[in-house]
């Protein structure tokens, strides 16, 4: 059943991972008030506490936990195990979240903008790279031809004159003969 929190109704803790410049941010989003989060990566060692945020828990003198941690992980497949202590002091079951760190990601759907000079609708897409390098980025829409070159000054691309419909943007970076994975994002123009 989908609710205000979507599929989280069935999963008491949503875990997401974003990566940029060799650093990964792991974010924990619970469906209830939580006193502490614990995690470990790739089943290595003991569970670690995320620490406290400095913001006080509603109706309490206890601080809220940090809802995220930053870690350095290599490219490849990983698993996060997480659990938490709820507001009643009870420990949750351990939740596993498999993920893969790749060299190029498109973290969100395009931002819709209006060009102030022309009045045209534009769609701005940004991507993140695992490493800071002098990449040349190629992209294409609705096929993997990667036949367009993105502007050097932008970690992304601005798309204009798109007819209503569904689109898939594909992008890949290349630096010194090495190519990133092909990242993609789907979006719809109304």
Secondary structure, 3 states (H helix, E strand, C coil): CCECCEHHHCCCEEEEEEEECCEEEEEEEECCCEEEEEEEECCCCCCEECCEEEEECCCCCCEEECCEEEECCCCEEEEEEEEEEECCCCECCCEEEEEEECCEECCCCCEEEECCCCCCEEEEEECEECCCCCCEEEEEECCCCCCEECCCCCCEEEEECCCCEEEEEEEEEEECCEECCCEEEEEEEC
